[in-house]
Amino acid sequence: QVQLVESGGGLVQPGGSLRLSCAGSGFGFSNYAMSWYRQAPGKERELVAVITSAGGTTNYADSVKGRCTISRDNAKNTVYLQLNSLKPEDTAVYYCNAKFRYGALSYWGQGTQVTVSS
């Protein structure tokens, strides 16, 4: 059974930091590019960051560039998203996505809420 389980979300003050984790199971994690997406209320889901299967390449949305780091540990089947200097506009549900490097197979996690508010 394929699972992607996000954790680490919560309420944080502006300027604060959070580290999100996404643990995968039931599939060949090291053969999947991993991404973080987010969806704010009333808005479409948007890509935040992506990391290739071996972790050699990362890309970020302009809105988080310089404040965000995606990383992965293939030995632990886990991808991370470090969010710094958080802003109220970062408030959203953050989703983890796994995309098979050799085809169209893709999996989603259930999401974790991040709320940035004073």
C-alpha positions in Angstrom: 0.0 0.0 0.0 1.5 3.3 -1.1 1.6 6.0 1.6 3.0 9.5 1.8 2.6 11.0 5.3 3.4 14.6 5.9 4.1 16.1 9.3 5.6 19.2 10.9 3.0 21.7 10.0 1.5 24.1 12.6 1.0 27.7 13.7 4.0 29.9 13.5 4.6 33.7 13.9 5.8 35.7 10.9 9.5 35.5 10.6 9.5 32.0 12.1 10.6 28.7 10.7 9.1 25.2 10.1 10.5 21.9 8.9 8.0 19.7 7.1 8.6 16.0 6.6 7.1 13.5 4.2 7.7 9.8 4.8 7.0 7.5 1.9 6.3 3.8 1.9 5.0 1.1 -0.4 6.9 2.2 -3.5 10.5 2.6 -4.7 11.2 6.0 -3.1 14.6 6.5 -4.6 13.1 6.3 -8.2 10.8 9.2 -7.6 11.3 12.9 -7.9 9.7 14.5 -4.8 7.9 17.8 -4.7 6.1 20.0 -2.2 3.0 21.8 -3.3 0.7 24.1 -1.4 -2.9 25.3 -1.6 -4.2 28.3 0.1 -7.9 28.8 0.6 -9.6 29.9 -2.6 -6.5 29.4 -4.6 -5.1 26.7 -6.9 -2.5 24.2 -5.8 1.0 25.5 -6.7 4.4 24.0 -6.8 6.7 25.1 -4.1 9.8 23.0 -4.6 11.1 19.9 -6.3 14.1 17.6 -5.9 15.2 14.9 -8.3 15.3 11.2 -7.4 19.0 11.2 -6.3 18.8 14.7 -4.8 21.2 16.3 -7.3 18.9 19.0 -8.5 16.4 21.3 -6.8 14.1 24.0 -8.0 11.9 26.5 -6.2 9.0 28.7 -6.9 10.0 32.4 -7.0 7.7 33.1 -4.0 9.9 30.9 -1.7 13.3 31.2 -3.3 15.9 32.1 -0.7 13.6 31.2 2.1 13.1 27.5 1.5 15.2 24.3 1.2 14.1 21.0 -0.1 16.1 17.9 0.8 15.7 14.1 0.9 17.1 11.1 2.7 16.6 8.1 0.5 17.8 5.8 3.2 14.8 7.0 5.3 12.4 7.4 2.4 11.8 10.9 3.6 11.7 14.3 1.9 12.0 17.6 3.9 11.0 21.2 3.3 12.7 23.8 5.5 10.7 27.0 5.5 12.3 30.1 6.9 11.3 33.8 7.3 7.7 32.7 7.0 5.1 35.2 5.9 1.3 35.2 6.3 1.0 34.5 2.6 2.8 31.2 3.1 -0.3 30.0 5.0 -1.6 26.9 3.1 -2.0 23.2 3.2 1.3 21.7 2.1 1.2 18.5 0.1 4.0 16.1 -0.7 4.1 14.5 -4.2 6.1 11.6 -5.6 6.6 11.4 -9.4 8.1 8.3 -11.0 11.2 9.2 -12.9 10.5 6.7 -15.7 6.8 7.4 -16.3 3.6 9.2 -15.3 3.0 7.4 -12.0 2.4 9.9 -9.2 1.3 9.8 -5.6 0.0 12.5 -3.2 0.1 12.8 0.6 -2.9 14.0 2.6 -1.4 17.4 3.4 -0.2 19.3 6.5 -1.5 22.7 7.5 0.9 25.6 7.9 -0.5 28.8 9.4 1.6 31.9 9.7 0.0 34.4 12.0 0.7 36.7 14.9 
